[in-house]
Amino acid sequence: MTNAIMSEKILRITQVRSIIGGTKKQRATIQALGLGRPNYHVDRQDNPCTRGQIRVVQHLVKVEEV
């Protein structure tokens, strides 16, 4: 069971652009991801929910696997 936990991917999501001028949905998604200002980053598990959030704000963030 520990192998399954260790094999899960972690994504480092970095906000690279400001949310100024963004829609309410984009602002809410940035907040839900735990971001807030450019150059902030968070680590999240790679799952369909997180991928969907990233897709909404893909022009504002940079994503890399850790």
TORTI-152704 format. One record per residue (C-alpha): residue number from 1; residue in one letter; chain; x, y negated, z negated. Coordinates in Angstrom, 1 decimal. Example, Ala and Ser with C-alpha at 12.3 -4.5 7.8 and 13.67 -1.06 7.14 Angstrom:
// TORTI-152704
@firo->1 tormi->A drendren->A x->12.3 y->4.5 z->-7.8
@firo->2 tormi->S drendren->A x->13.7 y->1.1 z->-7.1
//
This chain:
// TORTI-152704
@firo->1 tormi->M drendren->A x->0.0 y->0.0 z->0.0
@firo->2 tormi->T drendren->A x->2.9 y->-2.4 z->-0.6
@firo->3 tormi->N drendren->A x->4.0 y->-1.9 z->3.0
@firo->4 tormi->A drendren->A x->0.7 y->-3.3 z->4.2
@firo->5 tormi->I drendren->A x->1.1 y->-6.4 z->2.0
@firo->6 tormi->M drendren->A x->4.7 y->-6.9 z->3.1
@firo->7 tormi->S drendren->A x->3.9 y->-6.6 z->6.8
@firo->8 tormi->E drendren->A x->1.4 y->-9.5 z->6.8
@firo->9 tormi->K drendren->A x->2.7 y->-12.5 z->8.7
@firo->10 tormi->I drendren->A x->3.0 y->-15.9 z->7.1
@firo->11 tormi->L drendren->A x->2.5 y->-19.0 z->9.1
@firo->12 tormi->R drendren->A x->4.2 y->-22.3 z->8.3
@firo->13 tormi->I drendren->A x->1.9 y->-25.1 z->9.4
@firo->14 tormi->T drendren->A x->3.4 y->-28.6 z->9.7
@firo->15 tormi->Q drendren->A x->1.3 y->-31.7 z->10.4
@firo->16 tormi->V drendren->A x->3.2 y->-33.6 z->13.1
@firo->17 tormi->R drendren->A x->0.7 y->-36.3 z->14.0
@firo->18 tormi->S drendren->A x->-1.6 y->-38.6 z->12.0
@firo->19 tormi->I drendren->A x->-5.3 y->-37.9 z->11.7
@firo->20 tormi->I drendren->A x->-6.2 y->-41.6 z->12.3
@firo->21 tormi->G drendren->A x->-8.7 y->-41.7 z->15.1
@firo->22 tormi->G drendren->A x->-9.6 y->-38.0 z->14.7
@firo->23 tormi->T drendren->A x->-13.1 y->-36.6 z->14.4
@firo->24 tormi->K drendren->A x->-14.8 y->-35.7 z->11.1
@firo->25 tormi->K drendren->A x->-14.3 y->-32.0 z->11.9
@firo->26 tormi->Q drendren->A x->-10.6 y->-32.5 z->12.5
@firo->27 tormi->R drendren->A x->-10.2 y->-34.5 z->9.2
@firo->28 tormi->A drendren->A x->-12.1 y->-31.8 z->7.3
@firo->29 tormi->T drendren->A x->-9.9 y->-29.1 z->8.9
@firo->30 tormi->I drendren->A x->-6.7 y->-30.8 z->8.0
@firo->31 tormi->Q drendren->A x->-7.9 y->-31.2 z->4.4
@firo->32 tormi->A drendren->A x->-9.0 y->-27.5 z->4.3
@firo->33 tormi->L drendren->A x->-5.6 y->-26.4 z->5.4
@firo->34 tormi->G drendren->A x->-4.0 y->-28.4 z->2.6
@firo->35 tormi->L drendren->A x->-2.3 y->-31.1 z->4.7
@firo->36 tormi->G drendren->A x->-2.8 y->-34.8 z->4.6
@firo->37 tormi->R drendren->A x->0.1 y->-36.7 z->6.1
@firo->38 tormi->P drendren->A x->2.6 y->-36.1 z->8.9
@firo->39 tormi->N drendren->A x->5.6 y->-33.9 z->7.9
@firo->40 tormi->Y drendren->A x->3.6 y->-32.1 z->5.2
@firo->41 tormi->H drendren->A x->3.7 y->-28.3 z->5.5
@firo->42 tormi->V drendren->A x->1.9 y->-25.4 z->4.0
@firo->43 tormi->D drendren->A x->2.4 y->-21.6 z->4.3
@firo->44 tormi->R drendren->A x->-0.8 y->-19.6 z->5.1
@firo->45 tormi->Q drendren->A x->-1.4 y->-15.9 z->5.9
@firo->46 tormi->D drendren->A x->-2.0 y->-15.2 z->9.5
@firo->47 tormi->N drendren->A x->-5.6 y->-14.2 z->9.9
@firo->48 tormi->P drendren->A x->-8.5 y->-15.1 z->12.2
@firo->49 tormi->C drendren->A x->-9.8 y->-17.8 z->9.9
@firo->50 tormi->T drendren->A x->-6.5 y->-19.6 z->9.8
@firo->51 tormi->R drendren->A x->-6.0 y->-19.2 z->13.5
@firo->52 tormi->G drendren->A x->-9.5 y->-20.8 z->14.1
@firo->53 tormi->Q drendren->A x->-8.6 y->-23.8 z->11.9
@firo->54 tormi->I drendren->A x->-5.3 y->-24.2 z->13.8
@firo->55 tormi->R drendren->A x->-7.1 y->-24.2 z->17.1
@firo->56 tormi->V drendren->A x->-9.3 y->-27.1 z->16.0
@firo->57 tormi->V drendren->A x->-6.3 y->-29.3 z->15.2
@firo->58 tormi->Q drendren->A x->-3.7 y->-27.8 z->17.5
@firo->59 tormi->H drendren->A x->-2.6 y->-31.2 z->18.9
@firo->60 tormi->L drendren->A x->-1.8 y->-32.4 z->15.3
@firo->61 tormi->V drendren->A x->0.2 y->-29.5 z->13.9
@firo->62 tormi->K drendren->A x->3.2 y->-27.3 z->14.7
@firo->63 tormi->V drendren->A x->3.0 y->-23.6 z->13.8
@firo->64 tormi->E drendren->A x->5.8 y->-21.2 z->13.2
@firo->65 tormi->E drendren->A x->6.1 y->-17.7 z->11.8
@firo->66 tormi->V drendren->A x->8.1 y->-17.3 z->8.6
//
